[in-house]
Amino acid sequence: MIIQRVVLNSRPGKNGVPVAENFQMEAVPLPDKITDGQVRARTLYLSVDPYMRCRMNEDTGSDYLLPWELSEVADGGGIGVVEESKHANFAKGDIVTSFNWPWQTKVILDGRLLQKLDPQLVDGHLSYFLGAAGITGLTSFLGIKEKGHVTLGANQTMVVSGAAGACGSLAGQIGRLEGCSRVVGICGTDEKCSILVSEMGFDAAINYKKGNVAEQLHELCPAGVDVYFDNVGGDISDAVINQMNQNSHIILCGQISQYNKDVPYPPPLPPAVEEIQKARNITRERFLVLNYMDKHEASILQLCQWIKEGKLKVKETVVKGLENIGGAFQSMMTGGNTGKQIVLISE
């Protein structure tokens, strides 16, 4: 059986911006037979995420992420349908997912790496399991629950950077559902600002490419900032931290502005900003959703309930075809999409 797969063709360099040409599609044979414990599946959806930028380097800078190897197939979050199974937990027709799904049209995987999905939880929107009802939603939800210290009735203001992205667009809504009285987003276009306010329930949104971010924050957050969901790092985060209140909290989700730079994670703050953080007792702790595996199941059920009730709006940018996954990755890393970036492989 001949299948299509996408391999890492070249590295952009630690300080380089990824381009579609860093990836290459090729045809390869897939074994016709599977062995005990294995599952063969047809790929339905693949997830493209900012953290993958780190995997393009020889050294990911992280102890929990392995680098992609040159000329080897890339992998990440994926969903497929079982075509043949020699694992007791799975049968033909089951919908399954894995964090390490190869970028291939069909795969043979160890059943121990797979998780069975219930399509009814998301009313058949299977791609949601890679986003709002998957690791992206968990990152937003558990980040806020574990590091945000949101208290119902405390009149807290939350700011979200990278607010139109996969995590950010969910985080603002979850902050509101958990009890924040005011939610302000920061993103990169007027169109995205409009979507955040009109569709996602944000009170206001700032286009960081227009005007002075610090001045706009001061105007839109008159009581200061109590919770900051930080997706970007860099100058934008410095501006937010300047306006944070005493004993406030930073949820350190990602640092996308720093992903193309050779700096440690999380990147150190400039001395003046670090002084503010310490003086105001602002918490800024690294958050890893994989450290909260015991809370994943209950959290997914809560996210799915909110989605079904219409309380959590889901935004996706869907690109069709495995051959376009490199372009989808480039678009995501340059801020060209809204919400979760999904690649549809087959229907």
N, C-alpha and C positions, 0 to 999 in steps of 0.2 A: 504494500500500500504506500503510495507516494503522498506526502503531506507538505504543506507550506509552513515555514517557521521564520522567525526574525531573530537575527543574531546581532551582537554588538560588533560593529564594523570598525569603529575607531573611538578613541577617547577624546573628549573636547579639551582636555587639560584641566588642571584644578581650577584655574581662573577663567576658563572659557565658557561660552554660552552654547548649550547643546543645539545641534541642528539635525534635521531629518536624516542627513547623510551619515550620521554616526551609527545608523542602523541599516541592515541589509536583509532583504527577504531571499530565501533560498528553498529549493525543493529537496526533500530528503525522504528516504524510506522509513516507514514505521513497521516494526515487527508485526506479522500477522497473528501471532499467538501471544497470549498473556500467561503469566505463571500464577501460582497460588498467592493470594493476598493482593493481587493487582487488579486495577480497574482501567478499562479503556473508555474514554469519553470524547465527545465532540464538543469543542469549545464554542460557547455562546457569547460570552462577554469577557473583556479584559479591562482592568483598571489601570489608568495612567496617573501617577501621583508625584508630587514634588520631591518626596524623600528619595525617589529613584535617581535623582541627580547625583546623590552621594555614591550610588552604586556604579556610576560610570567612571569613578576614580579607582585607581589601583588600591588605594587606601581609603575606605569609606569614612574614616574618622570616627567610627562608631563600633562598639563591641557587640552590637546585636544585628548589624547589617553586613552581609558578605558582598564583595564586589562582583559585578558581572565580568566574566572573562571574555577577552577578545575572541571572535569567531565562534563563541558559544551562544546557545539560545538564551535570551533574556527571560525573566519571569517576574511575577508579581501576583496581585489579587486577580482571581479568575473564577468564572462560573461555567459549568458545562452539564451536559446530559449524558448519563451512563449508557454506553452501547453494549458493553460486555463486562461482566464482573466475575471474578474469582475470589471475592472478599465477602464474608458472611453478612456484613452490614449493608451491602449495596446490591441493588437489582437493576436490570435494564429499565431505562426510563426515569430513574431517580435524578433529581437535580442536585448537584454537588458543588462545593467550593473549596478553594485552598488559597493560602497566603502566597504559595510558591507555584503558581500555575504557569507552565511554560508558554511562551508566546508562539503557539502552534495551532493549526486548525484542528488537529486531533492529538490526544495525549495518552500515554500509558503511565499511570501513577500508582504509587503504593497507597493502598486503601487507608493506611493509618494516617496519611496526610490530608485526608478528605473529611469534609463535614457535610452531612445531608441537610438540605434546605427545605422548608415548607413554603411553597409559593403562595399559599393562602394568607400568610402573615403580611404579605405586601400586595395583596389583590392581584397577583400575577406579574407585577412589575419587578422581574427578576434582577434587573440591574441595580435596584435599590439596595440589594444585599452587598454590593461593592461600595455603596455610598452611605446614604442616610440610615439604612438598616444594617450597616456593616461596620468595618473598622473606622471609617470616616465619622459616622454618627457616634460610635463609641468614644472616639477621641474627643469630640466636642462635648458629649454628655458627661463622661467621666472626668474630663479635664475641669469642667465647671463644678461638678459635684465634689471632687477630691481636692482641688486647688483653688477654686474660686471663692469659697466661703460665702455663697449667696444666701441671704436670709430673707424670707418672706416678710414684708412689712417694714424692712429696714431702709427703704427709699434709696436703694443703691443705683449708681450709674455705671453701666458697662460700656467699654469701648472695644471694638473688634477691628483689628487691622487685617488686610487681605480678606475683607468682609464679603466679597462676591465670590470667593473661592469655595471649594468643596467643604472644608471645615468651617470657615468663617460664616458662610451663609446659614449654616445650621446653628453655630454657636450663639449668634445674636438671638435667634428665635428661642433656643433652649434657655438662654439667660433670662429672657422675658418669662417663659413658662415656669422657671424655677423661682422667680420673684423679683427680678430687677425692675425698677420703675422707669428707667430710661436706658435706651440702647442706641448707641451711635456707631456707625460703620465707617471705615476708611477704605477706599478702593481707587481704581485708576481711570475711570471714565464717567461722564455724566449719565450715560445709559445705565451703567451698573448701579450708580447712586439711585437712579429712579426706580430700578427693580427692587433694591433693598427697601426703599420706603413704601412703594406702592404694593409690592407682592409679599415681602418677607417680614413686614411689621416693624422694621427699624423706625425709630423716631426721627432720625436724621442721618445723612451720609455726607462724607467729605471726599471730594475728588482731590487727591494729594498732588495731582499735576497742575492744579489751578489754585492760585492764591497761597496764603500762608497757613499751613496746617495748625501751628500753635495758636494763632489768632482765632481760627475757626473752632478749634477745640474749646478754647476759653469761652467763646460765645455759646456753643452748643452744650457745654457741660458746666453750667454756672456753679454747681455745687461740687465741682471737682470730679475725679474719677476714682471709683472704688474697686472695680474689677477690670482688668485689661487682658483680653484674649489675644495674645501676640502670635500672629502668623508670619510676620515679616522681619522683625529686628531692624537694625540700622537707624537711619535718621528719623523715620516715622515713630519708631518706638521711643527714641530719645525725647521726642516732642510730647508723647503721651505721658511718659514717666514724670516729666516736669510738672504735670498737672494732676498727679495722683495724690490722694489724701493720705493722712497718717494711718498706718496699719492696714493699708490696702493690699491687693493681691494681683500678681501677674501670673497668668496661665501660659506657660512657655510651650506653645504647641509646635511651632516651626519657625524657621528663620530664612524664608525663601530669598530675601534680598542678599543673604550671605552664602547661599548654596553654590554660587559660581566663584567663590573666593576661598583661598586657602587659609581658613581660620578655624580655631577649635569650636566645638559645639558644646554648650551654647556659647556664642561669641561674647567676649568680655564687653562690659559697658565702658564708654568713655569715662575718665576719672570724675568729671563734674557730675555726670548722671549717676554714677555709682555712689557718689557722696550723698545725693538726694535719696537714693534708694535706702541707704543705711540710716540716714537721719530720720526718715519718715517710717522706718521699720516696714518697708514694702517687701513682701515675700516674692521671690523669683526663683522657683525651683523647676528643674527639668521634669517633664511629665512624659512617662512612657506607658501607653495604654496596655502594653503586653504585661505590665506588672499587676494588672487588675483582672486577670483571667477569671477569677471566682465571681466577678460581678458582671461578666459579659452577657450571660443568658438573660438575667432579669433586666438588664439595661436595654438589650435588643427588643425585648417584649414591650418595654415602655416606649421606645422610639417607634415601633410599629403601631402601637395604639395611637400615639399622637399623629402619625401619618394618616391612619385610617379616619381619625376624627377631623382631619383637616387643620389641625393645630400646628403641624410641622410641614411647611411647604418644601418640596424637593425640586431643585434646579439641576438639570443635567445638560452637558454638551455631548452629544452622541455623534461619533464619527464611524462610518461604515467601512469595513474591510481591513484585514490584517496588514495589507500593503500600505495603509495610511497611518499606522501606529507611530512611526517616527515623526511624521508631521504633526500628529496630535500631541506628542510629547513636547515638541518645539513650541507649539502654540500655547500649551499650558504654562511652560516655563517663562514665556514672554508676556503672560497675562492676557492672552487672546480669547479666553473663554470664561463663561459664567457657570458657577457650580461645579459639580463633579464631572471630570473628563472620563468618558466611557468609550470603548471601541467595540462595536458590534461585529462579531466574527461570523456568526451564522444564526439563522432563525429557526 
